[in-house]
């Protein structure tokens, strides 16, 4: 079979990689690695975010409660697709729950704010695997962990660990179905095409875009 290929993948450091036929760039589509510089956020190459509101601060738009130096981190893999309105709620959004009131009094006292943050328990990191598609206005709760190839439906509320290549929806999000058989998922994770050199990915795009796991395995 002769595969149709692109000459090359777009530069993952390009801010606006989507080019219209007239040569103009779509301002709403950004490669996150080009627009996020945050010590607590790691974003893989070719992961894009589409948001027509054109945020000034993409880190704050996605993870509004994750401050620089927070005890937890957000990790997003390569080739993820994130829709407008997605919110990633990290553990530092929590309020104290051991007292009579959950009101964060110390937040409004400059002398106590630092100790308040230090008093909160360390939450789990939030992890988004490679090649995940997160639909419009979905919410990832603190410590959510998405495997590779996960699809999150619009407005789903995700908590806990989601298995590789699952499709989830609802509040709380539950697995609707798996995209591939267990054997195929094991093969795809072994292939890990997202770690291939860009030239190899471009050369085998037809197979990556198709649903034949065995054929993709045969070319490795």
ABEGO torsion letter per residue (X at the ends): XBBBBBABBBBAABABABBBAAGBBBAABBBAAAABBBAABBBBBGBBBBBAAGBABAAAAABAABBBGBABBBBBBBGBBBBBGBBBBBAAABBBAABABABBAAAABAAAAAAAAAABBBBBBBBBBBGBBBBBGBBBBBGBBBBBGBBBBBGBBBBEBBBBGBBBBEOBBBBABBABBAAAAAAAAAAGAAABBAAAAAAAAAAAABABAAAAAAAX
